Amino acid sequence: MGLRSDPVACWVWLRLIRGVRDRHAPTRCPTLATVTPDGRPQARTVVVRATDKPAGTLDIHSDIQSAKVQELRATAFAALDVWDASAHLQMRLEARVTILTGQDRDHDLGGCA
């Protein structure tokens, strides 16, 4: 079943998109989990800045010098956890991460950075 025909996936995407537009939405600030280079788990709250449903991507901005970026450079996979109390719903997403900086980021955003 593809993303477009899966009603649960569509519902999750609608909530993720709402999180970008509504700073009070539970999906605005999910927990991002990574692992350190020596395999220790790390989790922190992040802010979802943009969503692209057709591409299946979320944008999360961070300081390039942060520990999370260094962890993602070592292991380019992460998990995102969102708890929506009003819906009694936990969303757990796994992702392959791409770190975009400078011109790469500007190009990916269509020059609108």
C-alpha positions in Angstrom: 0.0 0.0 0.0 1.5 3.3 -1.0 1.8 6.5 1.0 -1.1 8.1 -0.9 -3.5 5.2 -0.4 -2.6 4.5 3.3 -5.1 6.4 5.5 -3.0 6.2 8.6 0.1 7.6 6.8 -2.0 10.4 5.4 -3.4 11.2 8.8 0.2 11.3 10.3 1.3 13.6 7.5 -1.6 16.0 8.1 -0.5 16.2 11.8 3.1 16.7 10.9 2.2 19.5 8.4 0.0 21.1 11.1 3.0 21.1 13.5 4.9 23.4 11.1 2.0 25.9 11.0 0.7 25.7 14.6 3.3 26.2 17.3 0.9 24.6 19.8 0.4 21.4 17.9 2.0 18.3 19.5 3.9 17.5 16.3 5.7 20.8 16.4 8.3 19.6 18.9 8.9 15.9 18.7 11.8 14.0 20.3 14.7 13.1 18.1 16.7 10.1 19.0 20.2 9.4 17.8 23.2 7.4 18.9 26.7 8.5 19.9 29.6 7.1 17.9 30.1 4.6 20.8 26.5 3.5 20.6 24.9 5.3 23.5 21.3 6.6 22.9 20.6 10.3 22.9 17.2 12.0 22.8 16.3 15.7 22.6 13.3 17.8 21.7 13.6 19.5 18.3 11.3 21.8 16.2 10.0 20.6 12.9 10.5 23.6 10.5 9.1 22.2 7.2 7.5 19.1 5.8 7.4 17.8 2.2 4.9 15.0 2.0 5.6 14.1 -1.7 9.4 13.8 -0.9 8.7 12.2 2.5 10.9 14.6 4.3 11.0 16.8 7.4 13.3 19.7 8.0 14.8 20.1 11.5 17.3 22.9 11.9 20.3 22.7 14.2 23.7 24.3 15.0 26.2 22.5 12.8 28.5 22.2 15.8 25.9 20.5 18.0 26.4 17.0 19.4 23.3 15.8 17.4 24.8 16.8 14.1 28.1 15.0 15.0 26.1 11.9 16.0 24.2 12.0 12.7 27.4 12.4 10.7 28.6 9.2 12.4 25.3 7.3 12.0 22.9 8.8 9.5 19.8 7.3 11.0 17.4 8.7 13.7 14.1 8.1 15.2 11.4 10.7 15.8 8.8 10.3 18.6 5.7 12.4 18.9 3.1 12.1 21.6 -0.3 13.6 20.8 -2.2 13.4 24.1 -5.5 14.8 22.6 -5.6 12.0 20.1 -4.1 9.3 22.5 -1.6 8.7 19.7 2.1 8.0 19.7 3.9 8.4 16.3 7.3 6.7 16.0 9.2 7.4 12.8 12.5 6.1 11.6 14.5 8.1 9.1 17.7 8.2 7.1 19.2 11.7 7.7 20.8 14.1 5.3 22.6 17.0 6.7 22.4 20.1 4.5 24.5 23.2 5.0 25.3 26.4 3.2 24.7 26.2 -0.6 23.4 22.6 -0.4 20.7 23.8 1.9 19.9 26.9 -0.2 19.7 24.7 -3.3 17.4 22.2 -1.7 15.1 25.0 -0.5 14.9 26.4 -4.1 17.1 29.4 -3.2 14.6 30.5 -0.6 16.7 30.1 2.6 
